Amino acid sequence: MLEKATWRTEWKHGVIVTGIGVLLLAMGSCAGGAQKPAPTVTPDQVRSNADKGFEKLKQEEKNRAVDSGVGPY
């Protein structure tokens, strides 16, 4: 009876160790991948995006002023 309990315990430990090993290999393979270069943004693109954002902000401010019945600042 004691031999069966020992065999089951050893088998469970083996499964656990194998699972941990597979997990570590999977994590290592994901971390070891080649990194992609970051996209480069030109100053003109930054300026254009900022202008669009500012125009959107001004439009939202106008809409808010119209909805509340209060004039713009």
mmCIF file as gemmi writes it, N, C-alpha and C atoms, coordinates in Angstrom:
data_model
loop_
_atom_site.group_PDB
_atom_site.id
_atom_site.type_symbol
_atom_site.label_atom_id
_atom_site.label_alt_id
_atom_site.label_comp_id
_atom_site.label_asym_id
_atom_site.label_entity_id
_atom_site.label_seq_id
_atom_site.pdbx_PDB_ins_code
_atom_site.Cartn_x
_atom_site.Cartn_y
_atom_site.Cartn_z
_atom_site.occupancy
_atom_site.B_iso_or_equiv
_atom_site.pdbx_formal_charge
_atom_site.auth_seq_id
_atom_site.auth_asym_id
_atom_site.pdbx_PDB_model_num
ATOM 1 N N . MET Axp A 1 ? 0.815 -1.189 0 1 0 ? 1 A 1
ATOM 2 C CA . MET Axp A 1 ? 0 0 0 1 0 ? 1 A 1
ATOM 3 C C . MET Axp A 1 ? 0.862 1.258 0 1 0 ? 1 A 1
ATOM 4 N N . LEU Axp A 2 ? 1.915 1.24 0.794 1 0 ? 2 A 1
ATOM 5 C CA . LEU Axp A 2 ? 2.793 2.382 0.874 1 0 ? 2 A 1
ATOM 6 C C . LEU Axp A 2 ? 3.512 2.609 -0.447 1 0 ? 2 A 1
ATOM 7 N N . GLU Axp A 3 ? 3.83 1.52 -1.158 1 0 ? 3 A 1
ATOM 8 C CA . GLU Axp A 3 ? 4.515 1.654 -2.438 1 0 ? 3 A 1
ATOM 9 C C . GLU Axp A 3 ? 3.627 2.353 -3.465 1 0 ? 3 A 1
ATOM 10 N N . LYS Axp A 4 ? 2.315 2.089 -3.465 1 0 ? 4 A 1
ATOM 11 C CA . LYS Axp A 4 ? 1.398 2.737 -4.392 1 0 ? 4 A 1
ATOM 12 C C . LYS Axp A 4 ? 1.341 4.241 -4.111 1 0 ? 4 A 1
ATOM 13 N N . ALA Axp A 5 ? 1.264 4.6 -2.864 1 0 ? 5 A 1
ATOM 14 C CA . ALA Axp A 5 ? 1.197 6.008 -2.489 1 0 ? 5 A 1
ATOM 15 C C . ALA Axp A 5 ? 2.47 6.732 -2.917 1 0 ? 5 A 1
ATOM 16 N N . THR Axp A 6 ? 3.601 6.105 -2.745 1 0 ? 6 A 1
ATOM 17 C CA . THR Axp A 6 ? 4.867 6.709 -3.138 1 0 ? 6 A 1
ATOM 18 C C . THR Axp A 6 ? 4.938 6.873 -4.651 1 0 ? 6 A 1
ATOM 19 N N . TRP Axp A 7 ? 4.49 5.86 -5.385 1 0 ? 7 A 1
ATOM 20 C CA . TRP Axp A 7 ? 4.529 5.92 -6.842 1 0 ? 7 A 1
ATOM 21 C C . TRP Axp A 7 ? 3.629 7.045 -7.355 1 0 ? 7 A 1
ATOM 22 N N . ARG Axp A 8 ? 2.431 7.179 -6.764 1 0 ? 8 A 1
ATOM 23 C CA . ARG Axp A 8 ? 1.515 8.244 -7.18 1 0 ? 8 A 1
ATOM 24 C C . ARG Axp A 8 ? 2.091 9.614 -6.866 1 0 ? 8 A 1
ATOM 25 N N . THR Axp A 9 ? 2.702 9.757 -5.734 1 0 ? 9 A 1
ATOM 26 C CA . THR Axp A 9 ? 3.293 11.035 -5.35 1 0 ? 9 A 1
ATOM 27 C C . THR Axp A 9 ? 4.427 11.4 -6.295 1 0 ? 9 A 1
ATOM 28 N N . GLU Axp A 10 ? 5.277 10.437 -6.603 1 0 ? 10 A 1
ATOM 29 C CA . GLU Axp A 10 ? 6.376 10.693 -7.531 1 0 ? 10 A 1
ATOM 30 C C . GLU Axp A 10 ? 5.838 11.044 -8.92 1 0 ? 10 A 1
ATOM 31 N N . TRP Axp A 11 ? 4.777 10.365 -9.345 1 0 ? 11 A 1
ATOM 32 C CA . TRP Axp A 11 ? 4.189 10.63 -10.653 1 0 ? 11 A 1
ATOM 33 C C . TRP Axp A 11 ? 3.624 12.049 -10.702 1 0 ? 11 A 1
ATOM 34 N N . LYS Axp A 12 ? 2.945 12.478 -9.632 1 0 ? 12 A 1
ATOM 35 C CA . LYS Axp A 12 ? 2.39 13.834 -9.569 1 0 ? 12 A 1
ATOM 36 C C . LYS Axp A 12 ? 3.504 14.868 -9.612 1 0 ? 12 A 1
ATOM 37 N N . HIS Axp A 13 ? 4.573 14.606 -8.889 1 0 ? 13 A 1
ATOM 38 C CA . HIS Axp A 13 ? 5.705 15.543 -8.901 1 0 ? 13 A 1
ATOM 39 C C . HIS Axp A 13 ? 6.325 15.619 -10.286 1 0 ? 13 A 1
ATOM 40 N N . GLY Axp A 14 ? 6.412 14.493 -10.961 1 0 ? 14 A 1
ATOM 41 C CA . GLY Axp A 14 ? 6.958 14.481 -12.314 1 0 ? 14 A 1
ATOM 42 C C . GLY Axp A 14 ? 6.107 15.282 -13.275 1 0 ? 14 A 1
ATOM 43 N N . VAL Axp A 15 ? 4.802 15.15 -13.14 1 0 ? 15 A 1
ATOM 44 C CA . VAL Axp A 15 ? 3.884 15.918 -13.998 1 0 ? 15 A 1
ATOM 45 C C . VAL Axp A 15 ? 4.025 17.412 -13.719 1 0 ? 15 A 1
ATOM 46 N N . ILE Axp A 16 ? 4.125 17.778 -12.46 1 0 ? 16 A 1
ATOM 47 C CA . ILE Axp A 16 ? 4.262 19.184 -12.088 1 0 ? 16 A 1
ATOM 48 C C . ILE Axp A 16 ? 5.568 19.757 -12.641 1 0 ? 16 A 1
ATOM 49 N N . VAL Axp A 17 ? 6.651 19.032 -12.479 1 0 ? 17 A 1
ATOM 50 C CA . VAL Axp A 17 ? 7.951 19.499 -12.968 1 0 ? 17 A 1
ATOM 51 C C . VAL Axp A 17 ? 7.927 19.624 -14.49 1 0 ? 17 A 1
ATOM 52 N N . THR Axp A 18 ? 7.305 18.663 -15.17 1 0 ? 18 A 1
ATOM 53 C CA . THR Axp A 18 ? 7.208 18.725 -16.623 1 0 ? 18 A 1
ATOM 54 C C . THR Axp A 18 ? 6.387 19.942 -17.053 1 0 ? 18 A 1
ATOM 55 N N . GLY Axp A 19 ? 5.285 20.185 -16.37 1 0 ? 19 A 1
ATOM 56 C CA . GLY Axp A 19 ? 4.445 21.344 -16.686 1 0 ? 19 A 1
ATOM 57 C C . GLY Axp A 19 ? 5.188 22.649 -16.506 1 0 ? 19 A 1
ATOM 58 N N . ILE Axp A 20 ? 5.943 22.757 -15.424 1 0 ? 20 A 1
ATOM 59 C CA . ILE Axp A 20 ? 6.731 23.968 -15.182 1 0 ? 20 A 1
ATOM 60 C C . ILE Axp A 20 ? 7.789 24.134 -16.268 1 0 ? 20 A 1
ATOM 61 N N . GLY Axp A 21 ? 8.412 23.033 -16.666 1 0 ? 21 A 1
ATOM 62 C CA . GLY Axp A 21 ? 9.421 23.097 -17.723 1 0 ? 21 A 1
ATOM 63 C C . GLY Axp A 21 ? 8.834 23.562 -19.045 1 0 ? 21 A 1
ATOM 64 N N . VAL Axp A 22 ? 7.666 23.045 -19.404 1 0 ? 22 A 1
ATOM 65 C CA . VAL Axp A 22 ? 7.015 23.462 -20.65 1 0 ? 22 A 1
ATOM 66 C C . VAL Axp A 22 ? 6.646 24.939 -20.583 1 0 ? 22 A 1
ATOM 67 N N . LEU Axp A 23 ? 6.148 25.37 -19.442 1 0 ? 23 A 1
ATOM 68 C CA . LEU Axp A 23 ? 5.785 26.77 -19.266 1 0 ? 23 A 1
ATOM 69 C C . LEU Axp A 23 ? 7.004 27.679 -19.429 1 0 ? 23 A 1
ATOM 70 N N . LEU Axp A 24 ? 8.115 27.303 -18.829 1 0 ? 24 A 1
ATOM 71 C CA . LEU Axp A 24 ? 9.333 28.106 -18.943 1 0 ? 24 A 1
ATOM 72 C C . LEU Axp A 24 ? 9.848 28.15 -20.372 1 0 ? 24 A 1
ATOM 73 N N . LEU Axp A 25 ? 9.776 27.028 -21.076 1 0 ? 25 A 1
ATOM 74 C CA . LEU Axp A 25 ? 10.203 27.022 -22.478 1 0 ? 25 A 1
ATOM 75 C C . LEU Axp A 25 ? 9.309 27.918 -23.33 1 0 ? 25 A 1
ATOM 76 N N . ALA Axp A 26 ? 8.023 27.867 -23.093 1 0 ? 26 A 1
ATOM 77 C CA . ALA Axp A 26 ? 7.098 28.708 -23.854 1 0 ? 26 A 1
ATOM 78 C C . ALA Axp A 26 ? 7.358 30.183 -23.595 1 0 ? 26 A 1
ATOM 79 N N . MET Axp A 27 ? 7.588 30.527 -22.331 1 0 ? 27 A 1
ATOM 80 C CA . MET Axp A 27 ? 7.87 31.927 -21.996 1 0 ? 27 A 1
ATOM 81 C C . MET Axp A 27 ? 9.184 32.378 -22.617 1 0 ? 27 A 1
ATOM 82 N N . GLY Axp A 28 ? 10.169 31.524 -22.608 1 0 ? 28 A 1
ATOM 83 C CA . GLY Axp A 28 ? 11.466 31.868 -23.188 1 0 ? 28 A 1
ATOM 84 C C . GLY Axp A 28 ? 11.396 32.041 -24.687 1 0 ? 28 A 1
ATOM 85 N N . SER Axp A 29 ? 10.596 31.237 -25.352 1 0 ? 29 A 1
ATOM 86 C CA . SER Axp A 29 ? 10.509 31.36 -26.805 1 0 ? 29 A 1
ATOM 87 C C . SER Axp A 29 ? 9.774 32.632 -27.189 1 0 ? 29 A 1
ATOM 88 N N . CYS Axp A 30 ? 8.8 33.051 -26.393 1 0 ? 30 A 1
ATOM 89 C CA . CYS Axp A 30 ? 8.092 34.302 -26.688 1 0 ? 30 A 1
ATOM 90 C C . CYS Axp A 30 ? 8.996 35.51 -26.448 1 0 ? 30 A 1
ATOM 91 N N . ALA Axp A 31 ? 9.78 35.449 -25.405 1 0 ? 31 A 1
ATOM 92 C CA . ALA Axp A 31 ? 10.641 36.578 -25.067 1 0 ? 31 A 1
ATOM 93 C C . ALA Axp A 31 ? 11.835 36.675 -26.006 1 0 ? 31 A 1
ATOM 94 N N . GLY Axp A 32 ? 12.209 35.577 -26.623 1 0 ? 32 A 1
ATOM 95 C CA . GLY Axp A 32 ? 13.386 35.575 -27.473 1 0 ? 32 A 1
ATOM 96 C C . GLY Axp A 32 ? 13.125 36.01 -28.901 1 0 ? 32 A 1
ATOM 97 N N . GLY Axp A 33 ? 11.891 36.346 -29.248 1 0 ? 33 A 1
ATOM 98 C CA . GLY Axp A 33 ? 11.556 36.748 -30.611 1 0 ? 33 A 1
ATOM 99 C C . GLY Axp A 33 ? 12.195 38.072 -30.981 1 0 ? 33 A 1
ATOM 100 N N . ALA Axp A 34 ? 12.386 38.275 -32.273 1 0 ? 34 A 1
ATOM 101 C CA . ALA Axp A 34 ? 12.972 39.524 -32.754 1 0 ? 34 A 1
ATOM 102 C C . ALA Axp A 34 ? 11.985 40.664 -32.546 1 0 ? 34 A 1
ATOM 103 N N . GLN Axp A 35 ? 12.484 41.775 -32.061 1 0 ? 35 A 1
ATOM 104 C CA . GLN Axp A 35 ? 11.615 42.913 -31.823 1 0 ? 35 A 1
ATOM 105 C C . GLN Axp A 35 ? 11.443 43.709 -33.109 1 0 ? 35 A 1
ATOM 106 N N . LYS Axp A 36 ? 10.242 44.234 -33.287 1 0 ? 36 A 1
ATOM 107 C CA . LYS Axp A 36 ? 9.943 45.03 -34.464 1 0 ? 36 A 1
ATOM 108 C C . LYS Axp A 36 ? 10.381 46.463 -34.21 1 0 ? 36 A 1
ATOM 109 N N . PRO Axp A 37 ? 10.906 47.125 -35.233 1 0 ? 37 A 1
ATOM 110 C CA . PRO Axp A 37 ? 11.301 48.52 -35.034 1 0 ? 37 A 1
ATOM 111 C C . PRO Axp A 37 ? 10.069 49.406 -34.857 1 0 ? 37 A 1
ATOM 112 N N . ALA Axp A 38 ? 10.215 50.422 -34.057 1 0 ? 38 A 1
ATOM 113 C CA . ALA Axp A 38 ? 9.111 51.351 -33.82 1 0 ? 38 A 1
ATOM 114 C C . ALA Axp A 38 ? 8.883 52.187 -35.075 1 0 ? 38 A 1
ATOM 115 N N . PRO Axp A 39 ? 7.624 52.448 -35.4 1 0 ? 39 A 1
ATOM 116 C CA . PRO Axp A 39 ? 7.364 53.265 -36.589 1 0 ? 39 A 1
ATOM 117 C C . PRO Axp A 39 ? 7.873 54.689 -36.371 1 0 ? 39 A 1
ATOM 118 N N . THR Axp A 40 ? 8.461 55.235 -37.388 1 0 ? 40 A 1
ATOM 119 C CA . THR Axp A 40 ? 8.98 56.596 -37.286 1 0 ? 40 A 1
ATOM 120 C C . THR Axp A 40 ? 7.899 57.582 -37.713 1 0 ? 40 A 1
ATOM 121 N N . VAL Axp A 41 ? 7.783 58.659 -36.977 1 0 ? 41 A 1
ATOM 122 C CA . VAL Axp A 41 ? 6.8 59.69 -37.262 1 0 ? 41 A 1
ATOM 123 C C . VAL Axp A 41 ? 7.555 60.97 -37.588 1 0 ? 41 A 1
ATOM 124 N N . THR Axp A 42 ? 7.213 61.549 -38.718 1 0 ? 42 A 1
ATOM 125 C CA . THR Axp A 42 ? 7.889 62.78 -39.137 1 0 ? 42 A 1
ATOM 126 C C . THR Axp A 42 ? 7.295 63.968 -38.377 1 0 ? 42 A 1
ATOM 127 N N . PRO Axp A 43 ? 8.039 65.056 -38.279 1 0 ? 43 A 1
ATOM 128 C CA . PRO Axp A 43 ? 7.507 66.26 -37.624 1 0 ? 43 A 1
ATOM 129 C C . PRO Axp A 43 ? 6.234 66.776 -38.307 1 0 ? 43 A 1
ATOM 130 N N . ASP Axp A 44 ? 6.138 66.618 -39.62 1 0 ? 44 A 1
ATOM 131 C CA . ASP Axp A 44 ? 4.933 67.059 -40.329 1 0 ? 44 A 1
ATOM 132 C C . ASP Axp A 44 ? 3.716 66.238 -39.898 1 0 ? 44 A 1
ATOM 133 N N . GLN Axp A 45 ? 3.914 64.934 -39.685 1 0 ? 45 A 1
ATOM 134 C CA . GLN Axp A 45 ? 2.81 64.094 -39.23 1 0 ? 45 A 1
ATOM 135 C C . GLN Axp A 45 ? 2.375 64.485 -37.824 1 0 ? 45 A 1
ATOM 136 N N . VAL Axp A 46 ? 3.33 64.784 -36.977 1 0 ? 46 A 1
ATOM 137 C CA . VAL Axp A 46 ? 3.018 65.206 -35.612 1 0 ? 46 A 1
ATOM 138 C C . VAL Axp A 46 ? 2.228 66.514 -35.645 1 0 ? 46 A 1
ATOM 139 N N . ARG Axp A 47 ? 2.686 67.452 -36.454 1 0 ? 47 A 1
ATOM 140 C CA . ARG Axp A 47 ? 2.014 68.752 -36.565 1 0 ? 47 A 1
ATOM 141 C C . ARG Axp A 47 ? 0.588 68.576 -37.098 1 0 ? 47 A 1
ATOM 142 N N . SER Axp A 48 ? 0.438 67.724 -38.116 1 0 ? 48 A 1
ATOM 143 C CA . SER Axp A 48 ? -0.882 67.478 -38.701 1 0 ? 48 A 1
ATOM 144 C C . SER Axp A 48 ? -1.825 66.854 -37.676 1 0 ? 48 A 1
ATOM 145 N N . ASN Axp A 49 ? -1.34 65.874 -36.937 1 0 ? 49 A 1
ATOM 146 C CA . ASN Axp A 49 ? -2.167 65.241 -35.908 1 0 ? 49 A 1
ATOM 147 C C . ASN Axp A 49 ? -2.547 66.228 -34.809 1 0 ? 49 A 1
ATOM 148 N N . ALA Axp A 50 ? -1.621 67.089 -34.441 1 0 ? 50 A 1
ATOM 149 C CA . ALA Axp A 50 ? -1.906 68.089 -33.413 1 0 ? 50 A 1
ATOM 150 C C . ALA Axp A 50 ? -2.947 69.083 -33.91 1 0 ? 50 A 1
ATOM 151 N N . ASP Axp A 51 ? -2.837 69.501 -35.174 1 0 ? 51 A 1
ATOM 152 C CA . ASP Axp A 51 ? -3.809 70.425 -35.743 1 0 ? 51 A 1
ATOM 153 C C . ASP Axp A 51 ? -5.205 69.799 -35.78 1 0 ? 51 A 1
ATOM 154 N N . LYS Axp A 52 ? -5.285 68.531 -36.167 1 0 ? 52 A 1
ATOM 155 C CA . LYS Axp A 52 ? -6.582 67.85 -36.205 1 0 ? 52 A 1
ATOM 156 C C . LYS Axp A 52 ? -7.188 67.767 -34.807 1 0 ? 52 A 1
ATOM 157 N N . GLY Axp A 53 ? -6.355 67.434 -33.829 1 0 ? 53 A 1
ATOM 158 C CA . GLY Axp A 53 ? -6.833 67.351 -32.456 1 0 ? 53 A 1
ATOM 159 C C . GLY Axp A 53 ? -7.316 68.694 -31.932 1 0 ? 53 A 1
ATOM 160 N N . PHE Axp A 54 ? -6.585 69.747 -32.285 1 0 ? 54 A 1
ATOM 161 C CA . PHE Axp A 54 ? -6.97 71.083 -31.837 1 0 ? 54 A 1
ATOM 162 C C . PHE Axp A 54 ? -8.284 71.511 -32.479 1 0 ? 54 A 1
ATOM 163 N N . GLU Axp A 55 ? -8.45 71.227 -33.775 1 0 ? 55 A 1
ATOM 164 C CA . GLU Axp A 55 ? -9.7 71.56 -34.459 1 0 ? 55 A 1
ATOM 165 C C . GLU Axp A 55 ? -10.874 70.793 -33.853 1 0 ? 55 A 1
ATOM 166 N N . LYS Axp A 56 ? -10.661 69.538 -33.533 1 0 ? 56 A 1
ATOM 167 C CA . LYS Axp A 56 ? -11.708 68.732 -32.909 1 0 ? 56 A 1
ATOM 168 C C . LYS Axp A 56 ? -12.072 69.299 -31.539 1 0 ? 56 A 1
ATOM 169 N N . LEU Axp A 57 ? -11.075 69.717 -30.784 1 0 ? 57 A 1
ATOM 170 C CA . LEU Axp A 57 ? -11.31 70.303 -29.466 1 0 ? 57 A 1
ATOM 171 C C . LEU Axp A 57 ? -12.111 71.599 -29.582 1 0 ? 57 A 1
ATOM 172 N N . LYS Axp A 58 ? -11.762 72.458 -30.56 1 0 ? 58 A 1
ATOM 173 C CA . LYS Axp A 58 ? -12.503 73.701 -30.763 1 0 ? 58 A 1
ATOM 174 C C . LYS Axp A 58 ? -13.953 73.415 -31.145 1 0 ? 58 A 1
ATOM 175 N N . GLN Axp A 59 ? -14.174 72.4 -31.999 1 0 ? 59 A 1
ATOM 176 C CA . GLN Axp A 59 ? -15.53 72.048 -32.412 1 0 ? 59 A 1
ATOM 177 C C . GLN Axp A 59 ? -16.346 71.545 -31.217 1 0 ? 59 A 1
ATOM 178 N N . GLU Axp A 60 ? -15.733 70.724 -30.372 1 0 ? 60 A 1
ATOM 179 C CA . GLU Axp A 60 ? -16.431 70.238 -29.18 1 0 ? 60 A 1
ATOM 180 C C . GLU Axp A 60 ? -16.781 71.382 -28.245 1 0 ? 60 A 1
ATOM 181 N N . GLU Axp A 61 ? -15.882 72.356 -28.13 1 0 ? 61 A 1
ATOM 182 C CA . GLU Axp A 61 ? -16.141 73.509 -27.276 1 0 ? 61 A 1
ATOM 183 C C . GLU Axp A 61 ? -17.307 74.325 -27.818 1 0 ? 61 A 1
ATOM 184 N N . LYS Axp A 62 ? -17.367 74.496 -29.141 1 0 ? 62 A 1
ATOM 185 C CA . LYS Axp A 62 ? -18.481 75.226 -29.749 1 0 ? 62 A 1
ATOM 186 C C . LYS Axp A 62 ? -19.792 74.488 -29.506 1 0 ? 62 A 1
ATOM 187 N N . ASN Axp A 63 ? -19.778 73.167 -29.69 1 0 ? 63 A 1
ATOM 188 C CA . ASN Axp A 63 ? -20.991 72.375 -29.485 1 0 ? 63 A 1
ATOM 189 C C . ASN Axp A 63 ? -21.451 72.452 -28.031 1 0 ? 63 A 1
ATOM 190 N N . ARG Axp A 64 ? -20.527 72.431 -27.115 1 0 ? 64 A 1
ATOM 191 C CA . ARG Axp A 64 ? -20.872 72.495 -25.693 1 0 ? 64 A 1
ATOM 192 C C . ARG Axp A 64 ? -21.47 73.868 -25.363 1 0 ? 64 A 1
ATOM 193 N N . ALA Axp A 65 ? -20.921 74.922 -25.964 1 0 ? 65 A 1
ATOM 194 C CA . ALA Axp A 65 ? -21.428 76.267 -25.703 1 0 ? 65 A 1
ATOM 195 C C . ALA Axp A 65 ? -22.835 76.431 -26.27 1 0 ? 65 A 1
ATOM 196 N N . VAL Axp A 66 ? -23.096 75.852 -27.447 1 0 ? 66 A 1
ATOM 197 C CA . VAL Axp A 66 ? -24.418 75.934 -28.065 1 0 ? 66 A 1
ATOM 198 C C . VAL Axp A 66 ? -25.428 75.143 -27.238 1 0 ? 66 A 1
ATOM 199 N N . ASP Axp A 67 ? -25.05 73.957 -26.786 1 0 ? 67 A 1
ATOM 200 C CA . ASP Axp A 67 ? -25.961 73.112 -26.016 1 0 ? 67 A 1
ATOM 201 C C . ASP Axp A 67 ? -26.329 73.726 -24.662 1 0 ? 67 A 1
ATOM 202 N N . SER Axp A 68 ? -25.391 74.433 -24.047 1 0 ? 68 A 1
ATOM 203 C CA . SER Axp A 68 ? -25.659 74.993 -22.719 1 0 ? 68 A 1
ATOM 204 C C . SER Axp A 68 ? -26.265 76.387 -22.809 1 0 ? 68 A 1
ATOM 205 N N . GLY Axp A 69 ? -26.264 77.022 -23.981 1 0 ? 69 A 1
ATOM 206 C CA . GLY Axp A 69 ? -26.803 78.35 -24.142 1 0 ? 69 A 1
ATOM 207 C C . GLY Axp A 69 ? -25.859 79.435 -23.68 1 0 ? 69 A 1
ATOM 208 N N . VAL Axp A 70 ? -24.619 79.089 -23.38 1 0 ? 70 A 1
ATOM 209 C CA . VAL Axp A 70 ? -23.622 80.046 -22.93 1 0 ? 70 A 1
ATOM 210 C C . VAL Axp A 70 ? -22.671 80.327 -24.085 1 0 ? 70 A 1
ATOM 211 N N . GLY Axp A 71 ? -22.255 81.558 -24.252 1 0 ? 71 A 1
ATOM 212 C CA . GLY Axp A 71 ? -21.33 81.896 -25.319 1 0 ? 71 A 1
ATOM 213 C C . GLY Axp A 71 ? -19.95 81.365 -25.065 1 0 ? 71 A 1
ATOM 214 N N . PRO Axp A 72 ? -19.111 81.33 -26.102 1 0 ? 72 A 1
ATOM 215 C CA . PRO Axp A 72 ? -17.729 80.842 -25.919 1 0 ? 72 A 1
ATOM 216 C C . PRO Axp A 72 ? -16.938 81.772 -25.026 1 0 ? 72 A 1
ATOM 217 N N . TYR Axp A 73 ? -15.82 81.321 -24.542 1 0 ? 73 A 1
ATOM 218 C CA . TYR Axp A 73 ? -14.996 82.07 -23.598 1 0 ? 73 A 1
ATOM 219 C C . TYR Axp A 73 ? -14.56 83.391 -24.163 1 0 ? 73 A 1
